[in-house]
Amino acid sequence: MTTVANIYYCQPLTLVFTKEFHADESVASTIPTLAQAGYAVGLLFITPLGDLVRRRGLLLAVLALSTLLTVGVTLSPSIVALKALMFLLGVVSVTPQIIMPLVGDLAEPHRRCTVVSIVLSGLLLGIIFARCVGAVIVFCSGSWKTVYWIGAGLQTFSFLLLWWFLPDWPSKTDVVPAPPDEKSGARLETYGSILRSIAKLAVTEPILIQSCLIAFGTQMVFSSFWVTATLLLGALPYNFTTFQIGLFGLTGLLGVLIVPLAGYLIDRLLPWAGLLISMLTLIASQSLLTAAAKTNLVVPILGSFGLDLALQIQQISSAGRIFA
């Protein structure tokens, strides 16, 4: 929750950044995009380390780096520095994605979607906290930096909790350098071999390919709305303040309550049924927003809730298929 919030604090603060750094809206609006781009880089190059090294050390290292970069964001002297630090912060904000496969491995097959959905609820709660509480804090304190100072404090607290309570899970591979086994011909896994295996899986596993393509489209639609939601709500006909834009983020709170129920139901459906429901929900929500986003406030509220719900159902269904 505390780390995933890093890449969403900036979404309702786009207008604040334009005033703080005297930048154009088009420039400031790239900050959330860069945070998401960094997040994608972290997913590709950091999360595979969960199969190579002990997860306790990896989680603590990633969390420590994200805390330091969060402090760096608050000290940014220019919008260029802010954009660079937000990209790097996104790279190391992958703690939930390191934990989630572990949960999937440990869960009983008939409860896998239910257990994954509980972890996903924490991730979603972090997103809502960033969108809503972050903007409210800025409104009350008068400074966007306060949000990131609080975020750094929360991550420090999370670091201490993990240090005290997280067991030292063994890695899945032996990382001690050694020559290949001459009898069996087996070779030890390395970081390079894991990255190569990812590239191979991306073109040889039909379920993984389907899940990636569906996730790509779903996340693209979801992010395109939330990255530009501040500009939509801050302009006519709504003219929302930063505080009001933050409160708008509460539309996702119902999604947190529904996610565990959705996981429970998906466990009792065929895997493709959950994906079909998510895609139909996504299409309906995006169509509603495209056609009537500026006509009435009810439309953005319903549309944003639908996008949140579609994304969560898609992630739970895909995780259930992949971890099966």
C-alpha positions in Angstrom: 0.0 0.0 0.0 2.6 2.5 1.1 4.9 1.9 -2.0 2.3 1.7 -4.7 0.9 5.1 -3.4 4.2 6.7 -4.6 3.2 6.6 -8.3 -0.3 7.9 -7.6 0.3 10.8 -5.3 1.0 13.0 -8.3 -2.1 12.3 -10.3 -4.4 14.8 -8.5 -1.5 17.3 -8.2 -0.9 18.1 -11.8 -2.3 21.6 -11.5 -0.3 22.1 -8.3 2.9 21.3 -10.2 2.1 23.7 -13.0 1.8 26.6 -10.4 4.8 25.5 -8.3 7.3 25.2 -11.2 5.6 27.6 -13.6 5.2 24.9 -16.2 2.6 24.2 -18.9 -0.1 21.7 -18.2 1.2 19.5 -21.0 4.6 19.3 -19.3 3.2 18.7 -15.8 0.8 16.0 -17.1 3.7 13.9 -18.1 4.8 13.4 -14.5 2.2 10.7 -13.7 3.1 9.0 -17.1 6.8 8.9 -16.2 5.9 7.4 -12.8 3.9 4.7 -14.5 6.7 4.2 -17.1 9.2 3.7 -14.3 6.8 1.3 -12.6 6.8 -0.8 -15.8 10.6 -0.9 -15.9 10.6 -2.1 -12.3 8.1 -4.8 -13.1 10.3 -6.0 -15.9 13.8 -5.8 -14.3 13.3 -5.9 -10.5 10.5 -8.3 -9.8 12.3 -11.2 -11.6 14.9 -11.0 -8.8 12.2 -12.5 -6.5 13.1 -15.9 -8.1 16.8 -15.4 -7.7 17.5 -13.9 -4.3 15.9 -14.1 -0.9 12.7 -12.1 -0.9 13.2 -10.6 2.6 16.4 -8.9 1.5 14.9 -7.8 -1.8 11.8 -6.3 -0.2 13.8 -4.4 2.4 16.2 -3.1 -0.3 13.5 -2.0 -2.6 11.5 -0.3 0.2 14.7 1.5 1.5 15.3 2.9 -2.0 11.7 4.0 -2.5 11.9 5.8 0.9 15.1 7.6 -0.1 13.7 8.6 -3.5 10.5 9.9 -1.9 12.6 12.2 0.2 14.4 13.2 -3.0 11.1 14.1 -4.6 10.3 16.6 -1.9 13.7 18.3 -2.4 13.3 18.6 -6.2 14.6 22.1 -7.3 12.9 22.0 -10.8 10.3 20.1 -12.7 13.0 18.3 -14.7 14.5 16.9 -11.5 11.0 16.1 -10.3 10.2 14.1 -13.5 13.5 12.2 -13.3 13.0 11.3 -9.6 9.4 10.3 -10.2 10.5 7.9 -12.9 13.1 6.3 -10.6 10.6 6.2 -7.8 8.2 4.3 -10.0 11.0 1.8 -10.8 11.3 0.8 -7.1 7.6 0.9 -6.2 7.1 -2.8 -7.0 6.9 -4.3 -3.5 3.3 -5.6 -4.0 4.4 -7.4 -7.2 7.2 -9.2 -5.3 4.8 -10.3 -2.5 1.9 -11.3 -4.8 3.6 -14.2 -6.5 4.6 -15.5 -3.1 1.0 -15.4 -1.9 -0.1 -17.2 -5.1 2.5 -19.9 -4.6 1.5 -20.5 -0.9 -2.3 -20.4 -1.3 -4.3 -23.5 -1.8 -5.5 -23.9 -5.4 -9.2 -23.6 -4.7 -8.6 -20.3 -2.7 -5.9 -18.8 -4.9 -8.1 -16.0 -6.3 -9.5 -15.2 -2.9 -6.1 -14.8 -1.3 -4.7 -12.8 -4.2 -7.7 -10.5 -4.1 -6.9 -9.7 -0.4 -3.4 -8.6 -1.3 -4.8 -6.7 -4.3 -7.2 -4.9 -1.9 -4.2 -3.5 -0.1 -2.7 -2.3 -3.4 -6.0 -0.7 -4.4 -6.3 1.0 -1.0 -2.8 2.5 -1.6 -4.0 3.9 -4.9 -7.1 5.4 -3.3 -5.0 6.8 -0.4 -2.7 8.5 -2.8 -5.5 10.0 -4.9 -7.7 11.1 -2.1 -5.8 11.7 1.1 -2.8 13.1 -0.8 -4.9 15.9 -2.3 -6.6 16.6 1.0 -3.2 16.9 2.7 -2.0 19.4 0.1 -5.2 21.4 0.5 -4.8 21.5 4.3 -1.1 22.0 4.5 -0.7 24.3 1.5 2.3 22.3 0.2 2.5 19.3 -2.1 5.8 18.3 -0.4 3.9 17.4 2.8 2.3 14.5 1.0 5.7 13.0 0.1 7.2 13.6 3.6 4.2 11.7 5.0 4.7 9.0 2.4 8.4 8.7 3.3 7.4 8.3 7.0 4.9 5.6 6.2 7.4 3.7 4.1 9.9 3.9 7.0 7.3 2.4 9.3 6.6 -0.4 6.7 10.4 -1.0 6.5 10.6 -1.5 10.3 7.5 -3.9 10.2 9.1 -6.0 7.5 12.4 -6.0 9.3 10.8 -7.3 12.4 8.2 -9.7 11.1 9.0 -10.8 7.6 10.4 -14.4 7.5 13.6 -15.0 5.5 12.0 -16.9 2.6 14.5 -18.9 0.6 15.0 -18.1 -3.0 13.7 -20.4 -5.7 17.2 -20.9 -7.2 20.7 -21.5 -5.9 22.7 -18.4 -6.7 26.1 -19.6 -5.5 28.4 -19.5 -8.5 29.4 -23.0 -9.6 30.2 -24.8 -12.8 27.4 -26.8 -14.6 26.7 -30.3 -13.3 28.5 -32.5 -15.7 26.3 -35.5 -15.1 22.9 -33.8 -15.4 23.9 -30.9 -17.6 21.9 -28.6 -15.4 22.9 -25.0 -15.1 22.3 -22.6 -12.3 19.8 -19.8 -12.8 21.3 -16.3 -13.3 19.7 -12.9 -13.7 20.4 -13.0 -17.4 18.8 -16.5 -17.8 15.7 -15.4 -15.9 15.3 -12.4 -18.2 15.8 -14.6 -21.3 13.2 -17.0 -19.9 10.7 -14.1 -19.5 11.3 -13.3 -23.2 10.7 -16.9 -24.1 7.5 -17.2 -22.0 6.2 -14.1 -23.6 6.0 -15.9 -26.9 5.4 -19.5 -26.0 2.8 -19.5 -23.3 -0.7 -18.8 -24.7 -2.3 -18.0 -21.3 0.4 -15.6 -20.4 0.3 -13.9 -23.8 -3.5 -13.5 -23.6 -3.2 -12.1 -20.1 -0.5 -9.6 -21.1 -2.5 -8.3 -24.0 -5.7 -8.0 -22.0 -3.8 -6.3 -19.1 -2.1 -3.9 -21.6 -5.4 -2.7 -23.0 -7.1 -2.5 -19.6 -4.3 -0.6 -17.9 -4.0 1.8 -20.9 -7.7 2.8 -20.6 -7.5 3.0 -16.8 -4.4 5.1 -16.7 -5.5 7.4 -19.6 -8.5 8.4 -17.5 -6.8 8.9 -14.1 -3.8 10.8 -15.6 -6.2 13.3 -17.2 -8.9 13.3 -14.5 -7.3 16.3 -12.8 -7.5 18.4 -16.0 -11.1 17.2 -16.6 -12.3 18.1 -13.1 -10.3 21.3 -12.8 -11.8 22.8 -15.9 -15.3 23.8 -17.0 -18.0 22.8 -16.2 -16.7 21.5 -12.8 -13.9 23.8 -11.8 -12.9 21.6 -8.9 -10.2 22.6 -6.4 -7.4 20.3 -5.4 -9.3 19.3 -2.3 -12.4 18.4 -4.3 -10.4 16.5 -6.9 -8.9 14.5 -4.0 -12.4 13.7 -2.7 -13.3 12.4 -6.1 -10.7 9.7 -5.6 -13.1 8.2 -3.0 -15.1 6.7 -5.9 -12.6 3.8 -5.8 -13.3 3.0 -2.2 -16.2 0.8 -3.0 -13.9 -1.2 -5.3 -11.7 -2.1 -2.3 -14.8 -3.6 -0.6 -15.8 -5.4 -3.7 -12.4 -6.9 -4.6 -12.4 -9.8 -2.0 -16.0 -10.7 -2.9 -15.0 -10.6 -6.6 -12.1 -13.0 -5.9 -14.4 -15.3 -4.0 -16.8 -15.4 -6.9 -14.1 -15.8 -9.6 -12.9 -18.9 -7.7 -16.3 -20.4 -8.5 -16.4 -19.3 -12.2 -14.6 -20.5 -15.2 -11.4 -18.4 -15.6 -12.5 -16.8 -18.9 -15.8 -15.7 -17.4 -14.1 -13.2 -15.0 -12.1 -11.8 -17.9 -15.2 -11.4 -20.1 -17.0 -9.5 -17.3 -14.0 -7.2 -16.8 -13.8 -6.4 -20.5 -17.5 -5.7 -20.9 -17.3 -3.5 -17.8 -14.3 -1.7 -19.2 -15.9 -1.0 -22.6 -19.2 0.2 -21.0 -17.3 2.6 -18.6 -15.0 4.0 -21.3 -17.9 4.5 -23.7 -19.9 6.4 -21.0 -16.9 8.6 -20.2 -16.1 9.3 -23.9 -19.7 10.2 -24.7 -20.7 12.3 -21.6 -17.9 13.0 -19.2 -18.6 16.8 -19.2 -22.4 16.6 -19.0 -22.9 15.7 -15.3 -20.7 14.7 -12.4 -22.5 11.4 -12.0 -20.9 10.3 -15.3 -17.2 10.6 -14.2 -18.1 9.0 -10.9 -19.8 6.0 -12.5 -17.1 5.8 -15.2 -14.2 5.8 -12.8 -15.8 3.2 -10.5 -16.4 1.0 -13.5 -12.8 1.3 -14.7 -11.5 0.5 -11.2 -13.8 -2.5 -11.0 -12.8 -3.8 -14.4 -9.1 -3.5 -13.7 -9.4 -5.4 -10.4 -11.5 -8.2 -11.9 -9.1 -8.5 -14.7 -6.0 -8.7 -12.4 -7.6 -11.3 -10.2 -8.8 -13.5 -13.1 -5.5 -13.3 -14.9 -3.5 -14.1 -11.7 -5.8 -17.1 -11.1 -5.1 -18.4 -14.6 -1.3 -17.8 -14.5 -0.7 -19.2 -11.0 -2.9 -22.3 -11.7 
